[in-house]
Amino acid sequence: MHFGMTGWVHINGERTAYTNYYKKMKESDIAQWPPKFWKFHLTTDAKDGDPVQVAFTDARRFGRVRLVDCPGDAIRQHSPLVENGPDPVVDKDIFTETYLRDKMKNRHVPVKAFLLDQTMISGIGNWVADETLYQAKLHPEQYSDTFSDAEIKRLHEAIRYVCQLAVDKLGDSDQFPDHWLFKHRWGKGDKGAATKLPNGEKIAFITVGGRTSCYAPGVQKKTGAVVSGAKEEPLVEKGGSGEKSKAVKNEPKQKDDEGEEEEVAEEKKPKRARKVAIKVEADEPDDASPPAKKRRGKGATEKQKAALVKEEVVEEGRRRSTRLRK
């Protein structure tokens, strides 16, 4: 099973570890069986006691369920799991610091994208990647092959720490440490949302590899080449007289291995809208030529020419309408 963003497994008569899910449900909905949005429902054979009923739910249908015909302990030798990389918790003997260093040095992608690649490491999603990078004090945009051995060591330790603790708590986010980035990242854009961590560090958001990344600019400094053209998200700060929004500025330009320069984030200037006023006189002669025609010659872009042709069609229609009224 792959839960996606909204999938979950329910056991009749039990509350599974996803406590936040149940906090949002009414008691009547929790008692309902099969539960709302169920996609499949199975009942085990009853050898001792009552049979166990299990249901998979997914309100948004992002999850996936596959039936693999093999012994349970061999399932990771079959597709699709065989294509995945080692699990930081289960495969401690494979997911070593040496393994991580070799994989990172052989790839030239932003480290955030590297962590999300399931063929490299299994089980790291968006928030886990952000949390491990924050704990390791690494910037999400920096290329994976530009980190020092000491930085890779910190990242390996952070991955092991975050993943192991999450498993130990059975995914119950209420039991995650308060100093984790996880606890303060979910209110982006909401009024009254946290803009700082308990230690005073500001929270910012940046788009890397098509995914929004939460990070602390004051902690996660760039120490090597970074991807160019990353999209900065607004950072909301609370001021004395109200709230203001601003973009977090990138650090000075750095060149990557291919000679490309990081672009400093600037406010995008709105494109100038070209307004054209059309005035048609009732007694205008039929052969009158609109001034716009004079601008259809050399130097005009195709877009400008097309716009001017459209203006002429509109003007001609208005002239005909005037003649009909006469």
Secondary structure as UniProt FT lines:
FT   TURN            4..6
FT   STRAND          7..11
FT   TURN            12..13
FT   HELIX           19..23
FT   HELIX           27..31
FT   TURN            36..37
FT   STRAND          38..43
FT   STRAND          53..58
FT   HELIX           72..77
FT   TURN            79..80
FT   HELIX           81..83
FT   TURN            88..90
FT   TURN            92..94
FT   HELIX           97..105
FT   HELIX           111..116
FT   TURN            118..120
FT   TURN            122..123
FT   HELIX           126..136
FT   TURN            140..141
FT   STRAND          142..143
FT   HELIX           144..146
FT   HELIX           149..168
FT   TURN            169..171
FT   HELIX           173..175
FT   TURN            178..179
FT   HELIX           181..184
FT   TURN            186..189
FT   TURN            191..192
FT   TURN            198..199
FT   STRAND          204..208
FT   TURN            209..210
FT   STRAND          211..215
FT   TURN            217..219
FT   STRAND          231..232
FT   STRAND          234..238
FT   STRAND          243..247
FT   TURN            257..258
FT   TURN            282..283
FT   TURN            286..287
FT   HELIX           291..295
FT   TURN            298..299
FT   HELIX           302..325
//
